[in-house]
Amino acid sequence: MKTKFAAIRFVAMISGMVLAAVFAFSQTGPAKPAARSYAPPHTPDGQPDFQGIWSNAILTPLERPADLKDKAFFTKEEAAAYVKRTIEQNNKDSRAGAGTEADVARAYNDFWWDRGTSIAKTLRTSLITDPPDGRIPPLTPAAQKRAEQVKEARRVHPADGPEDRPVGERCILLNSAGPPMMPSAYNNNYQVVQTPQTFVILNEMVHDARVIPLDGRPHVPSNIRLWMGDARGHWEGNTLVVDTTNFTGQAPFRGSGANLHLTERFTRIDAETLLYEFTVDDPESFTKPWSAAIPSVRTTGPILEYACNEGNYGMTGLLSAARFDEKKAAEKKPAK
């Protein structure tokens, strides 16, 4: 876990969160999808105004849990039970199995986490909206082979140099920061800033700033590859549509490759909610395209610096330990 050097947003006591969640879902029957009739305020240059700080912390899982099978929506009673159960399972203050490895793994207590306290208002059982089963489509044989090659390379060369370590561990890019942006266990805030020609997203996670041109310029040539891809945005009514290509393939999203084509849609559906939708289109990696929808709620912030200490300091220790292990292994080899 990356250490959080920032003022921590205090989370209410678990019992209080559970009671609030149960109260919120006290009625029966699945909710209907949110209406898109909301008329958002506009910036001085006429764009829909999405500026401000938003949080996508949510308990709805990306994929539908296997035990829910074809159930696309919870009833409100089921939603309340799911929220209660998930909060209890995530509680890092629990001392169940004291002294065990699982107990030691809870070294960061619940104060440091911010997974959210509710599911989507639609009561969907997954963030994935397509395919209908709420699951990521299977990887293609080529993508499976690519993943096995990466796994084998890391087994044979786990720490020859920093380049052998995952990009998240090196504090270059975390998948939750995107694109696509995903809720994580903490640092779920992002800030939107707009100008007439650009749409800027500043992520609190690893403090990446994504600057999206709106001036109609073409994508960069295919031989130029970027960690967060090459994004181009345009407005379709009150929705910002962002088209991103030219990924490196070195920070795969759920198995994606360098030729991922990502389409994102930002729509302000009410005064306090910014809906983020994305579609993953990568025929080389997935057997079919897939889509998800994640609501973000307005929050006061502020966005704070994210200090990724494992990459800044831990890498030295990690590589030193690898050299130590190599030396010990060499000493055990019989002399020729």
TORLOZA-236254 format. One record per residue: x, y, z of N, C-alpha, C in turn; residue in one letter; residue number from 1. Coordinates in steps of 0.02 Angstrom, whole numbers, plus 50000, padded with zeros to 5 digits. Example, Ala and Ser with C-alpha at 12.3 -4.5 7.8 and 13.67 -1.06 7.14 Angstrom:
TORLOZA-236254
     n_u     n_v     n_w    ca_u    ca_v    ca_w     c_u     c_v     c_w   rest    nr
   50660   49716   50390   50615   49775   50390   50660   49835   50390      A     1
   50642   49888   50354   50684   49947   50357   50645   50002   50394      S     2
This chain:
TORLOZA-236254
     n_u     n_v     n_w    ca_u    ca_v    ca_w     c_u     c_v     c_w   rest    nr
   50043   49940   50000   50000   50000   50000   50044   50062   50000      M     1
   50025   50109   49959   50063   50171   49956   50045   50214   50015      K     2
   50097   50243   50049   50085   50283   50108   50054   50349   50089      T     3
   50009   50372   50128   49970   50433   50114   49997   50489   50157      K     4
   50035   50535   50128   50058   50593   50165   50010   50650   50150      F     5
   49954   50651   50185   49903   50702   50175   49857   50702   50235      A     6
   49821   50756   50244   49771   50757   50297   49719   50705   50281      A     7
   49702   50662   50328   49657   50606   50314   49585   50626   50329      I     8
   49542   50608   50281   49471   50622   50292   49444   50571   50341      R     9
   49422   50596   50399   49401   50550   50451   49338   50513   50431      F    10
   49338   50448   50440   49281   50406   50423   49239   50394   50485      V    11
   49174   50397   50479   49129   50387   50536   49137   50317   50563      A    12
   49115   50306   50625   49118   50241   50656   49078   50191   50615      M    13
   49101   50129   50612   49071   50078   50570   48996   50070   50584      I    14
   48978   50070   50646   48907   50061   50663   48865   50118   50634      S    15
   48891   50178   50636   48854   50235   50610   48846   50230   50535      G    16
   48898   50208   50500   48894   50201   50428   48843   50149   50409      M    17
   48843   50093   50446   48797   50040   50430   48725   50062   50440      V    18
   48712   50097   50496   48643   50120   50509   48621   50169   50456      L    19
   48666   50213   50434   48648   50262   50382   48633   50227   50317      A    20
   48673   50175   50301   48663   50139   50239   48597   50101   50241      A    21
   48582   50070   50298   48519   50033   50304   48460   50080   50296      V    22
   48464   50139   50327   48410   50188   50322   48400   50210   50250      F    23
   48456   50220   50215   48452   50244   50146   48418   50194   50100      A    24
   48424   50129   50116   48397   50078   50074   48337   50042   50106      F    25
   48297   50079   50145   48244   50048   50184   48183   50029   50143      S    26
   48176   50056   50081   48119   50040   50040   48135   49981   49994      Q    27
   48084   49952   49962   48094   49894   49920   48095   49912   49846      T    28
   48123   49865   49805   48120   49873   49733   48181   49909   49705      G    29
   48207   49886   49648   48265   49918   49618   48250   49987   49592      P    30
   48299   50031   49596   48289   50099   49572   48296   50101   49496      A    31
   48264   50150   49465   48271   50160   49394   48335   50199   49380      K    32
   48366   50189   49320   48425   50228   49303   48411   50303   49309      P    33
   48463   50340   49327   48455   50413   49337   48435   50447   49271      A    34
   48389   50493   49276   48368   50531   49217   48423   50578   49194      A    35
   48425   50593   49129   48477   50636   49101   48449   50705   49085      R    36
   48395   50725   49116   48362   50788   49099   48390   50848   49136      S    37
   48437   50837   49182   48466   50891   49220   48502   50941   49175      Y    38
   48490   51004   49186   48524   51057   49147   48580   51086   49189      A    39
   48643   51070   49174   48699   51093   49216   48713   51167   49205      P    40
   48745   51199   49253   48770   51267   49241   48823   51267   49188      P    41
   48839   51325   49161   48888   51330   49108   48944   51378   49126      H    42
   49001   51366   49097   49058   51410   49105   49046   51474   49064      T    43
   49085   51527   49076   49076   51589   49036   49081   51578   48961      P    44
   49120   51527   48939   49127   51515   48867   49073   51468   48840      D    45
   49026   51447   48883   48969   51408   48860   48973   51333   48869      G    46
   49027   51307   48898   49032   51235   48910   48992   51215   48972      Q    47
   48964   51154   48974   48936   51129   49037   48991   51131   49090      P    48
   48974   51154   49149   49024   51166   49201   49030   51105   49246      D    49
   49087   51069   49241   49101   51011   49282   49155   51027   49334      F    50
   49174   51089   49340   49231   51107   49382   49216   51094   49456      Q    51
   49268   51076   49491   49262   51062   49562   49298   50998   49580      G    52
   49288   50976   49641   49321   50915   49666   49267   50861   49675      I    53
   49282   50802   49649   49235   50746   49649   49267   50684   49680      W    54
   49226   50641   49707   49250   50578   49735   49212   50520   49704      S    55
   49249   50469   49682   49217   50410   49654   49221   50350   49701      N    56
   49231   50362   49766   49231   50308   49815   49163   50274   49816      A    57
   49161   50209   49807   49098   50173   49803   49109   50100   49819      I    58
   49059   50068   49848   49065   49997   49867   49042   49950   49812      L    59
   49009   49975   49760   48989   49933   49705   49052   49904   49672      T    60
   49056   49837   49663   49116   49808   49632   49117   49820   49557      P    61
   49176   49817   49528   49181   49824   49455   49142   49768   49421      L    62
   49155   49706   49442   49121   49649   49412   49066   49623   49460      E    63
   49014   49596   49431   48961   49567   49471   48987   49505   49508      R    64
   48977   49501   49573   48999   49441   49610   48968   49378   49581      P    65
   49007   49324   49581   48985   49262   49549   48921   49235   49579      A    66
   48911   49246   49644   48851   49219   49676   48787   49255   49656      D    67
   48794   49314   49623   48734   49351   49601   48714   49333   49529      L    68
   48758   49299   49493   48745   49274   49426   48710   49325   49381      K    69
   48646   49312   49364   48611   49356   49317   48573   49413   49350      D    70
   48586   49426   49413   48550   49478   49449   48584   49545   49437      K    71
   48554   49587   49395   48585   49651   49377   48574   49704   49429      A    72
   48519   49700   49468   48504   49751   49518   48486   49718   49585      F    73
   48509   49751   49639   48486   49732   49705   48416   49759   49717      F    74
   48378   49726   49761   48323   49761   49792   48353   49806   49845      T    75
   48315   49852   49873   48344   49897   49923   48362   49860   49987      K    76
   48324   49807   50004   48343   49767   50062   48409   49730   50050      E    77
   48416   49703   49990   48478   49668   49972   48537   49716   49971      E    78
   48525   49776   49946   48578   49826   49945   48601   49843   50015      A    79
   48553   49852   50061   48571   49868   50130   48613   49813   50161      A    80
   48593   49750   50148   48630   49694   50175   48700   49690   50145      A    81
   48705   49703   50080   48771   49701   50047   48817   49755   50075      Y    82
   48791   49816   50084   48831   49871   50111   48855   49853   50182      V    83
   48810   49828   50223   48828   49810   50292   48882   49757   50293      K    84
   48873   49705   50252   48921   49650   50250   48989   49673   50225      R    85
   48989   49715   50172   49051   49738   50142   49090   49783   50190      T    86
   49056   49828   50224   49089   49871   50273   49121   49830   50329      I    87
   49085   49780   50352   49111   49737   50404   49172   49698   50380      E    88
   49169   49672   50319   49225   49634   50292   49287   49677   50281      Q    89
   49275   49740   50263   49331   49786   50249   49360   49817   50312      N    90
   49330   49807   50369   49351   49841   50430   49421   49819   50452      N    91
   49469   49863   50443   49538   49847   50460   49552   49855   50535      K    92
   49503   49877   50573   49512   49879   50646   49495   49812   50678      D    93
   49470   49766   50639   49453   49700   50665   49516   49664   50688      S    94
   49512   49629   50744   49568   49589   50768   49552   49514   50763      R    95
   49507   49497   50718   49491   49426   50707   49555   49389   50688      A    96
   49566   49332   50719   49626   49294   50705   49689   49329   50729      G    97
   49686   49360   50788   49743   49398   50815   49806   49355   50814      A    98
   49860   49386   50790   49925   49352   50788   49937   49313   50724      G    99
   49888   49309   50680   49896   49273   50617   49924   49320   50564      T   100
   49942   49291   50507   49968   49331   50452   49915   49381   50428      E   101
   49851   49358   50427   49797   49403   50406   49791   49462   50453      A   102
   49802   49451   50517   49798   49505   50566   49855   49555   50555      D   103
   49915   49529   50541   49972   49573   50529   49960   49614   50465      V   104
   49927   49585   50416   49913   49620   50354   49866   49679   50364      A   105
   49833   49683   50421   49790   49740   50436   49828   49794   50474      R   106
   49893   49801   50460   49934   49849   50497   49909   49920   50487      A   107
   49883   49936   50428   49852   50001   50417   49780   49996   50441      Y   108
   49765   50029   50497   49697   50021   50524   49647   50061   50482      N   109
   49584   50056   50502   49530   50081   50459   49532   50156   50448      D   110
   49566   50192   50492   49571   50265   50486   49600   50286   50418      F   111
   49644   50243   50390   49681   50262   50330   49645   50245   50265      W   112
   49588   50213   50269   49554   50189   50209   49492   50231   50193      W   113
   49474   50233   50129   49415   50272   50108   49383   50236   50048      D   114
   49352   50180   50061   49322   50140   50007   49251   50162   49990      R   115
   49224   50208   50028   49155   50228   50019   49110   50192   50069      G   116
   49048   50215   50073   49001   50187   50121   48934   50170   50089      T   117
   48930   50171   50023   48867   50155   49990   48881   50128   49920      S   118
   48828   50101   49889   48833   50078   49820   48800   50130   49775      I   119
   48801   50117   49709   48771   50164   49662   48695   50170   49674      A   120
   48668   50229   49663   48597   50241   49674   48553   50197   49629      K   121
   48580   50176   49573   48543   50132   49528   48532   50062   49558      T   122
   48572   50046   49611   48572   49981   49644   48598   49926   49598      L   123
   48637   49944   49548   48669   49894   49506   48716   49851   49549      R   124
   48722   49788   49530   48766   49742   49567   48838   49745   49541      T   125
   48851   49783   49489   48919   49792   49463   48924   49860   49430      S   126
   48985   49885   49426   48996   49947   49389   48993   49933   49314      L   127
   49008   49872   49294   49004   49853   49224   48930   49851   49204      I   128
   48914   49887   49150   48846   49890   49125   48837   49847   49062      T   129
   48891   49832   49028   48890   49791   48969   48956   49753   48964      D   130
   48956   49687   48955   48900   49644   48938   48849   49636   48995      P   131
   48790   49609   48979   48736   49604   49029   48753   49563   49090      P   132
   48802   49517   49085   48819   49477   49144   48862   49515   49195      D   133
   48880   49578   49179   48918   49618   49226   48989   49595   49237      G   134
   49017   49558   49190   49084   49530   49197   49129   49553   49139      R   135
   49194   49558   49152   49241   49574   49099   49245   49515   49051      I   136
   49239   49528   48986   49244   49473   48937   49311   49437   48942      P   137
   49314   49375   48921   49376   49337   48923   49432   49370   48882      P   138
   49493   49358   48902   49550   49381   48864   49558   49338   48802      L   139
   49583   49367   48749   49598   49330   48688   49660   49286   48701      T   140
   49671   49234   48660   49731   49194   48667   49795   49236   48665      P   141
   49796   49288   48623   49856   49330   48617   49868   49368   48683      A   142
   49814   49392   48713   49822   49429   48776   49843   49382   48833      A   143
   49816   49321   48833   49836   49272   48883   49910   49256   48877      Q   144
   49933   49247   48815   50004   49233   48803   50047   49291   48826      K   145
   50025   49352   48812   50062   49412   48833   50068   49415   48909      R   146
   50014   49399   48944   50015   49401   49017   50062   49347   49045      A   147
   50063   49289   49014   50108   49235   49036   50180   49254   49025      E   148
   50194   49289   48970   50263   49310   48956   50287   49360   49008      Q   149
   50243   49407   49027   50261   49455   49079   50273   49420   49146      V   150
   50229   49373   49162   50236   49335   49224   50302   49297   49227      K   151
   50319   49265   49171   50381   49226   49168   50442   49272   49173      E   152
   50440   49330   49139   50495   49377   49141   50507   49401   49212      A   153
   50453   49413   49249   50461   49436   49318   50484   49380   49365      R   154
   50470   49318   49346   50495   49262   49386   50570   49254   49377      R   155
   50592   49260   49315   50664   49250   49300   50705   49312   49319      V   156
   50677   49371   49309   50712   49433   49325   50667   49476   49370      H   157
   50658   49457   49433   50611   49493   49476   50635   49563   49496      P   158
   50702   49573   49500   50726   49637   49524   50798   49650   49502      A   159
   50812   49637   49438   50879   49654   49412   50889   49730   49416      D   160
   50836   49766   49403   50838   49839   49407   50767   49864   49418      G   161
   50758   49929   49429   50691   49955   49441   50643   49942   49384      P   162
   50670   49936   49322   50627   49925   49264   50591   49858   49267      E   163
   50616   49812   49308   50584   49747   49314   50523   49748   49360      D   164
   50515   49801   49397   50459   49805   49445   50398   49836   49411      R   165
   50338   49822   49436   50277   49851   49406   50278   49927   49410      P   166
   50244   49959   49362   50246   50032   49359   50212   50063   49420      V   167
   50163   50030   49449   50131   50055   49509   50179   50056   49568      G   168
   50219   50003   49574   50268   49999   49627   50322   50052   49619      E   169
   50334   50073   49558   50384   50125   49543   50354   50195   49547      R   170
   50290   50199   49565   50255   50263   49573   50250   50302   49507      C   171
   50248   50266   49451   50241   50299   49387   50167   50309   49371      I   172
   50128   50257   49380   50057   50261   49364   50020   50205   49401      L   173
   49965   50222   49433   49922   50173   49464   49858   50166   49423      L   174
   49835   50105   49413   49777   50094   49371   49715   50132   49393      N   175
   49708   50143   49458   49649   50178   49481   49647   50251   49457      S   176
   49707   50280   49444   49710   50349   49420   49689   50353   49347      A   177
   49694   50297   49311   49671   50292   49243   49717   50324   49192      G   178
   49690   50329   49132   49622   50309   49114   49616   50235   49097      P   179
   49557   50205   49110   49498   50236   49142   49508   50244   49217      P   180
   49475   50294   49245   49480   50307   49317   49436   50256   49355      M   181
   49464   50228   49408   49428   50178   49446   49430   50195   49521      M   182
   49377   50179   49558   49379   50188   49630   49431   50141   49661      P   183
   49463   50165   49714   49515   50126   49747   49500   50125   49821      S   184
   49548   50102   49860   49539   50097   49932   49550   50164   49967      A   185
   49579   50212   49932   49592   50278   49961   49612   50325   49904      Y   186
   49619   50390   49919   49636   50440   49868   49589   50437   49808      N   187
   49525   50438   49822   49475   50433   49768   49452   50501   49742      N   188
   49485   50554   49761   49465   50621   49739   49500   50640   49674      N   189
   49465   50680   49634   49496   50710   49576   49464   50779   49564      Y   190
   49503   50823   49536   49480   50892   49525   49477   50906   49450      Q   191
   49422   50938   49429   49413   50957   49359   49423   51032   49353      V   192
   49463   51052   49304   49474   51123   49287   49462   51129   49212      V   193
   49424   51180   49191   49408   51188   49120   49432   51255   49094      Q   194
   49455   51254   49032   49468   51315   48993   49431   51306   48927      T   195
   49427   51358   48887   49391   51350   48823   49421   51295   48779      P   196
   49487   51281   48786   49520   51234   48741   49542   51169   48774      Q   197
   49534   51164   48840   49558   51104   48875   49512   51084   48932      T   198
   49514   51020   48948   49478   50991   49005   49532   50955   49045      F   199
   49544   50977   49107   49599   50950   49147   49572   50910   49206      V   200
   49599   50850   49216   49580   50808   49272   49643   50797   49314      I   201
   49642   50822   49376   49697   50812   49423   49677   50757   49472      L   202
   49710   50700   49468   49696   50645   49513   49736   50650   49577      N   203
   49703   50638   49633   49739   50637   49697   49784   50576   49701      E   204
   49765   50521   49670   49806   50461   49669   49867   50471   49624      M   205
   49925   50475   49654   49989   50486   49620   49991   50555   49585      V   206
   49945   50599   49604   49941   50668   49580   49956   50676   49505      H   207
   49926   50634   49463   49932   50643   49391   49883   50696   49366      D   208
   49905   50737   49320   49861   50786   49289   49852   50766   49215      A   209
   49791   50755   49195   49776   50735   49127   49746   50795   49090      R   210
   49781   50820   49041   49759   50879   49003   49730   50855   48937      V   211
   49666   50866   48927   49630   50841   48869   49613   50899   48822      I   212
   49643   50902   48762   49627   50955   48715   49555   50950   48689      P   213
   49523   51007   48679   49455   51010   48652   49452   51047   48585      L   214
   49509   51060   48555   49512   51103   48496   49509   51066   48430      D   215
   49494   51001   48431   49487   50964   48370   49551   50939   48338      G   216
   49607   50947   48370   49670   50924   48342   49669   50848   48335      R   217
   49706   50820   48286   49707   50747   48277   49751   50714   48331      P   218
   49744   50648   48336   49788   50611   48381   49860   50614   48356      H   219
   49907   50606   48401   49977   50604   48383   49990   50541   48341      V   220
   50046   50539   48303   50061   50479   48262   50064   50416   48305      P   221
   50050   50359   48274   50044   50296   48310   50109   50273   48342      S   222
   50166   50300   48318   50230   50280   48348   50245   50317   48413      N   223
   50203   50366   48432   50212   50401   48496   50165   50370   48547      I   224
   50194   50343   48600   50155   50308   48651   50162   50343   48718      R   225
   50106   50349   48753   50104   50386   48816   50075   50344   48872      L   226
   50099   50356   48933   50077   50317   48991   50001   50319   48999      W   227
   49971   50379   48991   49899   50387   48999   49863   50392   48932      M   228
   49898   50373   48878   49868   50377   48812   49864   50448   48786      G   229
   49840   50455   48725   49832   50520   48693   49758   50535   48689      D   230
   49735   50584   48728   49664   50598   48735   49642   50657   48692      A   231
   49582   50652   48663   49550   50707   48627   49477   50710   48648      R   232
   49453   50770   48665   49385   50777   48690   49342   50820   48645      G   233
   49277   50807   48649   49228   50850   48614   49162   50845   48651      H   234
   49120   50895   48642   49055   50898   48676   49000   50869   48632      W   235
   48959   50828   48661   48897   50804   48630   48840   50825   48676      E   236
   48812   50883   48663   48763   50912   48708   48795   50928   48775      G   237
   48768   50901   48830   48796   50913   48896   48845   50860   48919      N   238
   48866   50818   48872   48913   50763   48888   48980   50776   48855      T   239
   49034   50769   48894   49101   50772   48866   49121   50701   48846      L   240
   49139   50692   48783   49162   50627   48758   49237   50632   48747      V   241
   49274   50585   48775   49347   50585   48770   49369   50520   48736      V   242
   49407   50528   48683   49432   50472   48643   49507   50466   48656      D   243
   49529   50408   48681   49600   50400   48699   49630   50339   48666      T   244
   49688   50349   48635   49725   50296   48601   49799   50303   48620      T   245
   49843   50267   48585   49916   50274   48591   49942   50258   48661      N   246
   49916   50205   48692   49943   50184   48756   50009   50147   48747      F   247
   50046   50140   48802   50110   50106   48798   50103   50030   48802      T   248
   50050   50007   48835   50043   49935   48847   50081   49912   48908      G   249
   50119   49957   48940   50159   49938   48998   50121   49946   49064      Q   250
   50061   49974   49061   50019   49980   49119   49949   49955   49101      A   251
   49944   49889   49086   49881   49862   49060   49823   49870   49109      P   252
   49765   49883   49081   49704   49887   49121   49665   49823   49111      F   253
   49666   49781   49162   49629   49717   49161   49649   49674   49102      R   254
   49711   49681   49079   49736   49640   49024   49738   49674   48958      G   255
   49725   49739   48955   49725   49775   48892   49796   49780   48865      S   256
   49801   49799   48800   49865   49807   48768   49877   49877   48744      G   257
   49930   49885   48705   49950   49952   48682   49899   49982   48634      A   258
   49859   49940   48602   49811   49965   48553   49741   49973   48581      N   259
   49736   49979   48645   49672   49994   48677   49643   50059   48650      L   260
   49579   50058   48633   49542   50118   48614   49490   50129   48669      H   261
   49499   50183   48707   49456   50198   48764   49412   50257   48749      L   262
   49346   50249   48759   49299   50303   48752   49268   50318   48820      T   263
   49274   50381   48842   49247   50401   48907   49193   50454   48897      E   264
   49144   50454   48941   49089   50503   48938   49078   50531   49008      R   265
   49080   50598   49013   49069   50633   49076   49003   50671   49069      F   266
   48956   50658   49115   48891   50692   49113   48871   50712   49184      T   267
   48856   50775   49194   48832   50798   49259   48757   50784   49263      R   268
   48737   50734   49302   48667   50713   49302   48625   50747   49356      I   269
   48658   50779   49404   48623   50824   49451   48676   50869   49482      D   270
   48655   50913   49526   48701   50963   49553   48760   50933   49590      A   271
   48751   50873   49617   48803   50843   49659   48834   50780   49629      E   272
   48815   50761   49567   48839   50698   49540   48866   50707   49469      T   273
   48926   50682   49458   48957   50680   49391   48963   50607   49372      L   274
   48927   50587   49320   48928   50517   49298   48986   50507   49249      L   275
   49026   50456   49263   49083   50439   49221   49070   50370   49191      Y   276
   49068   50368   49125   49058   50305   49089   49117   50293   49043      E   277
   49135   50230   49034   49189   50215   48988   49176   50149   48951      F   278
   49204   50145   48891   49200   50084   48851   49270   50063   48831      T   279
   49288   50002   48845   49352   49973   48827   49344   49935   48761      V   280
   49380   49956   48710   49377   49923   48645   49448   49903   48626      D   281
   49463   49839   48632   49531   49814   48619   49525   49743   48593      D   282
   49511   49735   48528   49500   49668   48499   49561   49622   48506      P   283
   49620   49650   48513   49679   49609   48521   49683   49578   48591      E   284
   49645   49607   48639   49651   49585   48708   49588   49554   48737      S   285
   49529   49579   48716   49466   49554   48743   49423   49527   48686      F   286
   49382   49477   48702   49341   49446   48651   49285   49491   48627      T   287
   49268   49543   48665   49220   49593   48643   49228   49655   48686      K   288
   49203   49712   48662   49207   49774   48702   49166   49768   48766      P   289
   49182   49810   48816   49143   49810   48877   49142   49880   48907      W   290
   49089   49894   48946   49077   49962   48971   49060   49962   49045      S   291
   49072   50020   49077   49056   50028   49148   49033   50099   49160      A   292
   48999   50109   49216   48975   50176   49237   48989   50185   49311      A   293
   49021   50243   49327   49040   50256   49396   49017   50327   49416      I   294
   48973   50333   49464   48953   50400   49486   49005   50430   49533      P   295
   49018   50495   49526   49061   50532   49571   49019   50585   49605      S   296
   49031   50596   49670   48993   50646   49706   49038   50706   49723      V   297
   49008   50764   49724   49045   50825   49740   49071   50821   49812      R   298
   49132   50843   49822   49161   50845   49889   49200   50910   49897      T   299
   49216   50926   49959   49248   50991   49973   49324   50989   49962      T   300
   49353   50930   49965   49425   50926   49957   49462   50949   50020      G   301
   49522   50976   50015   49558   50991   49952   49594   50930   49924      P   302
   49619   50937   49863   49664   50887   49835   49731   50896   49869      I   303
   49758   50842   49895   49820   50845   49933   49875   50804   49899      L   304
   49937   50821   49914   49993   50786   49883   49994   50713   49902      E   305
   50008   50672   49853   50015   50600   49864   50089   50582   49861      Y   306
   50117   50562   49917   50188   50546   49920   50196   50470   49916      A   307
   50224   50446   49862   50229   50374   49848   50295   50348   49875      C   308
   50297   50336   49940   50361   50321   49973   50391   50255   49953      N   309
   50349   50205   49937   50378   50141   49918   50422   50149   49857      E   310
   50403   50192   49810   50444   50202   49751   50503   50247   49764      G   311
   50494   50298   49807   50547   50345   49820   50602   50316   49863      N   312
   50583   50277   49913   50631   50250   49960   50634   50173   49960      Y   313
   50576   50142   49953   50573   50070   49957   50611   50034   49902      G   314
   50616   50065   49843   50650   50032   49788   50723   50017   49804      M   315
   50755   50061   49839   50826   50049   49859   50830   49987   49902      T   316
   50785   49982   49951   50785   49923   49994   50768   49860   49956      G   317
   50721   49864   49910   50700   49805   49872   50757   49779   49829      L   318
   50791   49824   49794   50846   49802   49751   50906   49779   49792      L   319
   50918   49811   49849   50973   49788   49892   50960   49718   49918      S   320
   50897   49704   49936   50879   49637   49960   50889   49585   49905      A   321
   50872   49604   49843   50882   49558   49787   50956   49542   49777      A   322
   50999   49593   49783   51071   49582   49776   51096   49537   49833      R   323
   51069   49546   49893   51089   49505   49951   51070   49432   49939      F   324
   51008   49421   49913   50986   49353   49900   51030   49321   49847      D   325
   51049   49359   49796   51092   49332   49743   51160   49312   49771      E   326
   51186   49353   49814   51251   49339   49845   51248   49276   49887      K   327
   51196   49268   49926   51188   49209   49968   51180   49146   49925      K   328
   51142   49152   49870   51133   49095   49826   51200   49075   49794      A   329
   51240   49125   49775   51305   49111   49744   51352   49077   49793      A   330
   51348   49096   49857   51391   49066   49908   51375   48993   49921      E   331
   51312   48975   49908   51290   48905   49921   51309   48858   49863      K   332
   51326   48886   49805   51343   48844   49748   51411   48811   49761      K   333
   51416   48746   49746   51480   48712   49757   51534   48739   49710      P   334
   51594   48743   49736   51650   48769   49695   51666   48719   49641      A   335
   51683   48744   49582   51701   48700   49526   51774   48680   49529      K   336
